[in-house]
Amino acid sequence: METLLLKNIQSDRLPEWDETVLKIIALIQSPFGGGGNIMTAAVLHNGEPYRVIRCEGLREYMSLISDMVEAGFEELIGEGQARNGYDLIFQAGAAGIGNIPEAPEE
């Protein structure tokens, strides 16, 4: 799993909940890669994509959906309905974005 900011985004103008997005990615990320198909997600801020997330394989894809929705994001396009080159598009939900629990220690 990889992520990057779009070119027109300045790091000092990131939404306050961007740290939550990065924590979700860190929890899902596998050191071995996911294998399989590559899917792309966009995270919107003020109605425009600001961060792109590249999922490798079904585990990363499904985990991203589950964890983002659990944190308070809404997924806007639904499974199998790619739009504007993205397989998933997330935006902050009306209830706001919650904290992500720390990863359990093994």
DSSP file (Angstrom, degrees, kcal/mol; ACC not computed):
  #  RESIDUE AA STRUCTURE BP1 BP2  ACC     N-H-->O    O-->H-N    N-H-->O    O-->H-N    TCO  KAPPA ALPHA  PHI   PSI    X-CA   Y-CA   Z-CA
    1    1 A M              0   0    0      0, 0.0     2,-0.3     0, 0.0    54,-0.2   0.000 360.0 360.0 360.0 135.5    0.0    0.0    0.0
    2    2 A E  E     -A   54   0A   0     52,-1.9    52,-3.1     2,-0.0     2,-0.3  -0.922 360.0-166.5-131.9 157.3    1.3    3.4   -0.9
    3    3 A T  E     +A   53   0A   0     -2,-0.3     2,-0.3    50,-0.2    50,-0.2  -0.991   7.1 174.7-142.3 152.8    0.0    7.0   -0.5
    4    4 A L  E     -A   52   0A   0     48,-2.0    48,-2.7    -2,-0.3     2,-0.3  -0.991  30.0-116.6-153.1 152.9    0.9   10.3   -2.0
    5    5 A L  E     -A   51   0A   0     -2,-0.3    46,-0.2    46,-0.2     2,-0.1  -0.659  40.5-107.7 -84.1 144.5   -0.4   13.9   -1.9
    6    6 A L    >   -     0   0    0     44,-2.2     3,-1.9    -2,-0.3    -1,-0.1  -0.395  33.4-108.2 -69.6 154.4   -1.6   15.3   -5.1
    7    7 A K  T 3  S+     0   0    0      1,-0.3    -1,-0.1    -2,-0.1    -2,-0.0   0.767 114.3  56.2 -58.8 -31.8    0.7   18.0   -6.6
    8    8 A N  T 3  S+     0   0    0      2,-0.1     2,-0.5    42,-0.0    -1,-0.3   0.405  87.4  98.1 -85.3   5.5   -1.5   21.0   -5.9
    9    9 A I    <   -     0   0    0     -3,-1.9     2,-0.4    41,-0.1     5,-0.1  -0.812  61.3-150.9 -99.7 128.8   -1.7   20.2   -2.1
   10   10 A Q    >   -     0   0    0     -2,-0.5     3,-2.3     1,-0.1    -2,-0.1  -0.809  18.7-130.7 -95.4 137.5    0.5   22.1    0.3
   11   11 A S  G >  S+     0   0    0     -2,-0.4     3,-0.9     1,-0.3    -1,-0.1   0.743 106.4  60.2 -62.5 -23.5    1.4   20.2    3.5
   12   12 A D  G 3  S+     0   0    0      1,-0.2    -1,-0.3    -3,-0.0    -3,-0.0   0.514 102.5  54.6 -81.6  -2.1    0.4   23.1    5.7
   13   13 A R  G <  S+     0   0    0     -3,-2.3    -1,-0.2     2,-0.0    -2,-0.2   0.087  76.9 129.6-115.6  21.7   -3.2   23.0    4.3
   14   14 A L    <   -     0   0    0     -3,-0.9    -3,-0.0     1,-0.1    31,-0.0  -0.442  68.1 -98.3 -73.3 149.6   -3.9   19.4    5.0
   15   15 A P    >   -     0   0    0      0, 0.0     3,-2.1     0, 0.0     4,-0.3  -0.339  31.8-114.6 -64.4 152.2   -7.2   18.6    6.9
   16   16 A E  T 3  S+     0   0    0      1,-0.3     3,-0.5     2,-0.1     4,-0.2   0.750 115.6  56.8 -61.0 -23.1   -6.8   18.1   10.6
   17   17 A W  T >> S+     0   0    0      1,-0.2     4,-1.4     2,-0.1     3,-0.7   0.336  73.5 100.1 -92.0   7.8   -7.8   14.4   10.2
   18   18 A D  H <> S+     0   0    0     -3,-2.1     4,-2.2     1,-0.2    -1,-0.2   0.861  76.8  61.3 -60.4 -34.3   -5.1   13.6    7.7
   19   19 A E  H 3> S+     0   0    0     -3,-0.5     4,-2.1    -4,-0.3    -1,-0.2   0.864 100.2  54.6 -60.0 -35.6   -3.1   12.0   10.5
   20   20 A T  H <> S+     0   0    0     -3,-0.7     4,-2.2     2,-0.2    -1,-0.2   0.913 106.5  50.9 -63.8 -42.7   -6.0    9.5   11.0
   21   21 A V  H  X S+     0   0    0     -4,-1.4     4,-2.2     1,-0.2    -2,-0.2   0.921 110.3  49.5 -59.8 -44.6   -5.8    8.5    7.3
   22   22 A L  H  X S+     0   0    0     -4,-2.2     4,-2.3     1,-0.2    -1,-0.2   0.863 109.2  52.0 -65.1 -35.9   -2.0    7.9    7.7
   23   23 A K  H  X S+     0   0    0     -4,-2.1     4,-2.2     2,-0.2    -1,-0.2   0.901 108.4  51.2 -65.7 -40.8   -2.6    5.8   10.8
   24   24 A I  H  X S+     0   0    0     -4,-2.2     4,-1.8     2,-0.2     5,-0.2   0.936 110.8  48.4 -60.9 -46.1   -5.1    3.7    8.9
   25   25 A I  H  X S+     0   0    0     -4,-2.2     4,-2.6     1,-0.2    -2,-0.2   0.916 110.6  51.0 -60.5 -43.9   -2.7    3.1    6.1
   26   26 A A  H  < S+     0   0    0     -4,-2.3    -1,-0.2     1,-0.2    -2,-0.2   0.866 109.5  50.6 -63.4 -36.6    0.1    2.2    8.5
   27   27 A L  H  < S+     0   0    0     -4,-2.2    -1,-0.2     1,-0.2    -2,-0.2   0.853 117.4  39.1 -69.4 -33.8   -2.1   -0.3   10.3
   28   28 A I  H  < S+     0   0    0     -4,-1.8    -2,-0.2    -5,-0.2    -1,-0.2   0.833  88.1 110.2 -84.3 -34.8   -3.1   -2.0    7.0
   29   29 A Q     <  -     0   0    0     -4,-2.6    26,-0.0    -5,-0.2   -27,-0.0  -0.118  55.6-151.4 -53.3 130.7    0.2   -1.9    5.2
   30   30 A S    >   -     0   0    0      1,-0.1     3,-1.2     0, 0.0    -1,-0.1  -0.880  13.6-144.5-104.7 133.7    1.9   -5.3    4.8
   31   31 A P  T 3  S+     0   0    0      0, 0.0    -1,-0.1     0, 0.0     3,-0.1   0.664 103.0  52.3 -68.9 -12.2    5.7   -5.5    4.6
   32   32 A F  T 3  S-     0   0    0      1,-0.2    -3,-0.0     3,-0.0     3,-0.0   0.432 112.2-117.1-101.7  -0.7    5.2   -8.4    2.1
   33   33 A G    <   -     0   0    0     -3,-1.2    -1,-0.2     1,-0.1    24,-0.0   0.056  19.6-103.0  78.3 161.7    2.9   -6.6   -0.3
   34   34 A G        -     0   0    0     -4,-0.1    25,-0.2     2,-0.1    24,-0.2   0.762  44.5-149.0 -95.3 -27.2   -0.7   -7.6   -1.0
   35   35 A G        +     0   0    0      1,-0.2    23,-0.2    22,-0.1     2,-0.2   0.225  53.9  56.1  70.9 156.1   -0.3   -9.3   -4.4
   36   36 A G  S    S+     0   0    0     21,-0.2    -1,-0.2    20,-0.1    -2,-0.1  -0.471  94.9   4.0  89.7-159.5   -3.1   -9.3   -6.9
   37   37 A N        -     0   0    0     -2,-0.2    20,-3.3    19,-0.1     2,-0.5  -0.184  64.4-130.5 -63.9 152.2   -4.9   -6.4   -8.5
   38   38 A I  E     -B   56   0A   0     18,-0.2     2,-0.3    -4,-0.0    18,-0.2  -0.932  25.1-173.4-107.4 124.7   -4.0   -2.8   -7.7
   39   39 A M  E     -B   55   0A   0     16,-2.3    16,-3.0    -2,-0.5     2,-0.4  -0.871  11.5-144.3-116.3 150.8   -6.9   -0.5   -6.8
   40   40 A T  E     -B   54   0A   0     -2,-0.3    47,-2.9    14,-0.2    48,-1.5  -0.951  12.5-170.1-121.3 134.3   -6.7    3.2   -6.2
   41   41 A A  E     -Bc  53  88A   0     12,-3.2    12,-2.9    -2,-0.4     2,-0.4  -0.909   7.4-153.3-119.6 148.6   -8.6    5.3   -3.7
   42   42 A A  E     -Bc  52  89A   0     46,-2.1    48,-2.9    -2,-0.3     2,-0.5  -0.940   5.0-150.5-117.0 144.5   -8.9    9.1   -3.4
   43   43 A V  E     -Bc  51  90A   0      8,-2.5     7,-2.6    -2,-0.4     8,-1.3  -0.973  19.9-143.5-112.5 127.2   -9.6   11.0   -0.2
   44   44 A L  E     -B   49   0A   0     46,-3.2    48,-0.4    -2,-0.5     2,-0.4  -0.637  18.3-177.0 -93.0 146.4  -11.5   14.3   -0.7
   45   45 A H  E >  S-B   48   0A   0      3,-2.7     3,-1.5    -2,-0.3    -2,-0.0  -0.971  81.7  -5.4-137.8 125.9  -11.0   17.5    1.2
   46   46 A N  T 3  S-     0   0    0     -2,-0.4    -1,-0.0     1,-0.2    45,-0.0   0.852 132.4 -57.5  55.1  36.4  -13.3   20.4    0.4
   47   47 A G  T 3  S+     0   0    0      1,-0.2    -1,-0.2     0, 0.0    -3,-0.1   0.437 119.8  97.3  81.0   0.2  -14.8   18.3   -2.4
   48   48 A E  E <  S- B   0  45A   0     -3,-1.5    -3,-2.7    -5,-0.0    -1,-0.2  -0.935  81.2-103.2-123.1 144.3  -11.5   17.7   -4.2
   49   49 A P  E     + B   0  44A   0      0, 0.0    -5,-0.2     0, 0.0     3,-0.1  -0.428  43.3 161.7 -61.7 134.0   -9.1   14.8   -4.1
   50   50 A Y  E     +     0   0A   0     -7,-2.6   -44,-2.2     1,-0.4     2,-0.4   0.571  62.6  36.4-123.9 -24.8   -6.0   15.6   -2.0
   51   51 A R  E     -AB   5  43A   0     -8,-1.3    -8,-2.5   -46,-0.2     2,-0.4  -0.994  63.3-156.8-134.0 138.0   -4.5   12.2   -1.2
   52   52 A V  E     -AB   4  42A   0    -48,-2.7   -48,-2.0    -2,-0.4     2,-0.5  -0.936   6.7-163.3-113.6 137.2   -4.3    9.1   -3.3
   53   53 A I  E     -AB   3  41A   0    -12,-2.9   -12,-3.2    -2,-0.4     2,-0.6  -0.981   5.3-154.9-121.5 129.5   -4.0    5.6   -1.8
   54   54 A R  E     -AB   2  40A   0    -52,-3.1   -52,-1.9    -2,-0.5     2,-0.4  -0.918  10.5-162.6-107.4 115.9   -2.9    2.6   -3.8
   55   55 A C  E     - B   0  39A   0    -16,-3.0   -16,-2.3    -2,-0.6     2,-0.6  -0.794   5.6-154.7 -97.9 137.9   -4.0   -0.8   -2.5
   56   56 A E  E     - B   0  38A   0     -2,-0.4     4,-0.4   -18,-0.2   -18,-0.2  -0.920  61.8  -7.6-114.8 106.5   -2.3   -3.9   -3.7
   57   57 A G  S  > S-     0   0    0    -20,-3.3     4,-1.8    -2,-0.6   -21,-0.2  -0.060  87.7 -74.8  95.7 162.8   -4.6   -7.0   -3.4
   58   58 A L  H  > S+     0   0    0      1,-0.2     4,-2.9     2,-0.2     5,-0.3   0.828 122.3  59.1 -66.0 -36.3   -8.0   -7.7   -1.9
   59   59 A R  H  > S+     0   0    0      1,-0.2     4,-2.4     2,-0.2     5,-0.2   0.941 109.6  42.5 -62.1 -47.4   -6.9   -7.7    1.8
   60   60 A E  H  > S+     0   0    0     -4,-0.4     4,-2.5     2,-0.2    -1,-0.2   0.919 115.6  50.8 -64.4 -42.3   -5.6   -4.1    1.6
   61   61 A Y  H  X S+     0   0    0     -4,-1.8     4,-2.0     2,-0.2    -2,-0.2   0.942 114.6  41.2 -60.2 -51.1   -8.7   -2.9   -0.4
   62   62 A M  H  X S+     0   0    0     -4,-2.9     4,-2.4     1,-0.2    -1,-0.2   0.878 115.0  51.6 -68.5 -37.6  -11.2   -4.4    2.0
   63   63 A S  H  X S+     0   0    0     -4,-2.4     4,-2.9    -5,-0.3     5,-0.3   0.891 107.8  53.1 -65.2 -39.1   -9.3   -3.3    5.1
   64   64 A L  H  X S+     0   0    0     -4,-2.5     4,-2.4    -5,-0.2     5,-0.3   0.939 110.7  46.4 -61.9 -46.7   -9.1    0.2    3.8
   65   65 A I  H  X S+     0   0    0     -4,-2.0     4,-2.3     2,-0.2     5,-0.3   0.963 116.0  45.2 -58.5 -52.3  -12.9    0.3    3.2
   66   66 A S  H  X S+     0   0    0     -4,-2.4     4,-2.3     1,-0.2    -2,-0.2   0.924 116.7  43.2 -59.5 -49.0  -13.6   -1.1    6.6
   67   67 A D  H  X S+     0   0    0     -4,-2.9     4,-1.6     2,-0.2    -1,-0.2   0.877 114.0  49.9 -70.5 -37.8  -11.2    1.0    8.6
   68   68 A M  H  X>S+     0   0    0     -4,-2.4     5,-2.5    -5,-0.3     4,-0.6   0.930 113.8  45.4 -66.6 -44.1  -12.0    4.3    6.9
   69   69 A V  H ><5S+     0   0    0     -4,-2.3     3,-1.1    -5,-0.3    -2,-0.2   0.912 111.3  53.0 -65.0 -42.1  -15.8    3.8    7.4
   70   70 A E  H 3<5S+     0   0    0     -4,-2.3    -1,-0.2    -5,-0.3    -2,-0.2   0.842 106.5  54.1 -61.2 -33.1  -15.2    2.8   11.0
   71   71 A A  H 3<5S-     0   0    0     -4,-1.6    27,-3.1    -5,-0.2    -1,-0.3   0.613 130.9 -92.1 -77.5 -12.7  -13.2    6.0   11.5
   72   72 A G  T <<5S+     0   0    0     -3,-1.1    21,-1.9    -4,-0.6    24,-0.3   0.515  81.3 132.0 115.5   6.9  -16.1    8.1   10.2
   73   73 A F  E   < -D   92   0A   0     -5,-2.5     2,-0.4    19,-0.2    -1,-0.3  -0.571  48.0-135.1 -86.1 154.6  -15.4    8.5    6.5
   74   74 A E  E     -D   91   0A   0     17,-3.1    17,-1.8    -2,-0.2     2,-0.6  -0.910   8.3-139.7-107.1 138.0  -18.1    7.9    3.8
   75   75 A E  E     -D   90   0A   0     -2,-0.4    15,-0.2    15,-0.2    13,-0.0  -0.886  18.9-166.5 -96.3 123.0  -17.3    5.8    0.7
   76   76 A L        +     0   0    0     13,-3.2    -1,-0.1    -2,-0.6    14,-0.1   0.682  69.5  36.4 -91.9 -20.7  -19.0    7.6   -2.2
   77   77 A I  S    S-     0   0    0     12,-0.4    -1,-0.1    10,-0.1    11,-0.1   0.672  89.9-133.3-115.2 -15.5  -19.0    5.3   -5.2
   78   78 A G    >   -     0   0    0     11,-0.2     3,-1.5     2,-0.1    -2,-0.1   0.221  42.1 -46.1  79.9 155.3  -19.5    1.7   -4.0
   79   79 A E  T 3  S+     0   0    0      1,-0.2     9,-0.1     2,-0.1     8,-0.0  -0.295 123.7   9.4 -61.8 133.3  -17.7   -1.5   -5.0
   80   80 A G  T 3  S+     0   0    0      7,-0.2    -1,-0.2     1,-0.1     2,-0.1   0.594  98.4 105.8  77.3  12.1  -17.1   -2.0   -8.7
   81   81 A Q    <   -     0   0    0     -3,-1.5     5,-0.1     6,-0.4    -1,-0.1  -0.421  53.2-171.3-120.5  56.3  -18.2    1.5   -9.7
   82   82 A A        -     0   0    0     -2,-0.1     2,-0.3     3,-0.1     5,-0.2  -0.114   2.9-172.1 -52.8 143.0  -14.9    3.2  -10.6
   83   83 A R  B >   -E   86   0B   0      3,-2.5     3,-2.3     1,-0.1     5,-0.1  -0.997  61.8  -6.0-142.6 134.5  -15.1    7.0  -11.2
   84   84 A N  T 3  S-     0   0    0     -2,-0.3     3,-0.1     1,-0.3    -1,-0.1   0.797 130.0 -54.1  54.3  32.4  -12.5    9.4  -12.5
   85   85 A G  T 3  S+     0   0    0      1,-0.3     2,-0.4     2,-0.0    -1,-0.3   0.474 115.2 113.9  84.5   1.8   -9.8    6.7  -12.3
   86   86 A Y  B <   -E   83   0B   0     -3,-2.3    -3,-2.5     1,-0.1    -1,-0.3  -0.887  51.6-162.2-110.8 138.0  -10.5    5.8   -8.7
   87   87 A D  S    S+     0   0    0    -47,-2.9    -6,-0.4    -2,-0.4     2,-0.3   0.754  86.2  23.8 -82.4 -27.5  -12.0    2.5   -7.4
   88   88 A L  E     -c   41   0A   0    -48,-1.5   -46,-2.1    -5,-0.1     2,-0.4  -0.984  63.4-167.9-136.1 145.6  -12.9    4.2   -4.0
   89   89 A I  E     -c   42   0A   0     -2,-0.3   -13,-3.2   -48,-0.2   -12,-0.4  -0.977  12.3-170.1-135.6 124.4  -13.5    7.8   -3.0
   90   90 A F  E     +cD  43  75A   0    -48,-2.9   -46,-3.2    -2,-0.4     2,-0.3  -0.852   8.0 176.1-113.3 147.5  -13.7    8.8    0.6
   91   91 A Q  E     - D   0  74A   0    -17,-1.8   -17,-3.1    -2,-0.3     2,-0.1  -0.968  44.3 -84.6-140.1 159.5  -14.8   12.0    2.3
   92   92 A A  E     - D   0  73A   0    -48,-0.4   -19,-0.2    -2,-0.3     5,-0.1  -0.409  50.7-122.3 -62.8 134.0  -15.2   12.9    5.9
   93   93 A G    >   -     0   0    0    -21,-1.9     3,-1.6     3,-0.2    -1,-0.1  -0.280  21.4-106.6 -75.1 164.4  -18.6   11.9    7.3
   94   94 A A  T 3  S+     0   0    0      1,-0.3    -1,-0.1     2,-0.1     3,-0.1   0.791 118.8  57.6 -61.9 -29.9  -21.1   14.3    8.8
   95   95 A A  T 3  S-     0   0    0      1,-0.2    -1,-0.3   -23,-0.2     2,-0.1   0.550 113.0-118.9 -80.2  -6.2  -20.4   12.9   12.3
   96   96 A G    <   -     0   0    0     -3,-1.6     2,-0.5   -24,-0.3    -1,-0.2  -0.244  34.8 -60.5  92.6 174.6  -16.7   13.8   12.0
   97   97 A I        -     0   0    0     -3,-0.1   -25,-0.2    -5,-0.1     2,-0.1  -0.849  49.2-153.1-104.1 128.5  -13.6   11.6   12.1
   98   98 A G        -     0   0    0    -27,-3.1     2,-0.2    -2,-0.5   -27,-0.0  -0.317  28.3 -85.0 -90.8 176.6  -12.8    9.6   15.2
   99   99 A N        -     0   0    0     -2,-0.1    -1,-0.1     1,-0.0   -82,-0.0  -0.525  36.4-126.6 -80.7 150.2   -9.6    8.4   16.6
  100  100 A I        -     0   0    0     -2,-0.2     3,-0.1     1,-0.0    -1,-0.0  -0.838  27.4-118.8 -95.0 130.0   -8.0    5.2   15.3
  101  101 A P        -     0   0    0      0, 0.0    -1,-0.0     0, 0.0     2,-0.0  -0.346  36.3 -98.2 -65.0 151.0   -7.1    2.7   18.1
  102  102 A E        -     0   0    0      1,-0.1     3,-0.1   -75,-0.0   -79,-0.0  -0.340  46.0 -94.5 -65.8 150.9   -3.5    1.8   18.4
  103  103 A A        -     0   0    0      1,-0.1    -1,-0.1    -3,-0.1     2,-0.1  -0.443  46.3-106.9 -66.0 136.9   -2.4   -1.4   16.7
  104  104 A P        -     0   0    0      0, 0.0     2,-0.2     0, 0.0    -1,-0.1  -0.385  34.4-114.8 -65.1 143.1   -2.4   -4.3   19.2
  105  105 A E              0   0    0      1,-0.1    -3,-0.0    -3,-0.1     0, 0.0  -0.565 360.0 360.0 -78.6 143.1    1.1   -5.4   20.2
  106  106 A E              0   0    0     -2,-0.2    -1,-0.1     0, 0.0     0, 0.0   0.428 360.0 360.0 -96.3 360.0    2.0   -8.9   19.2
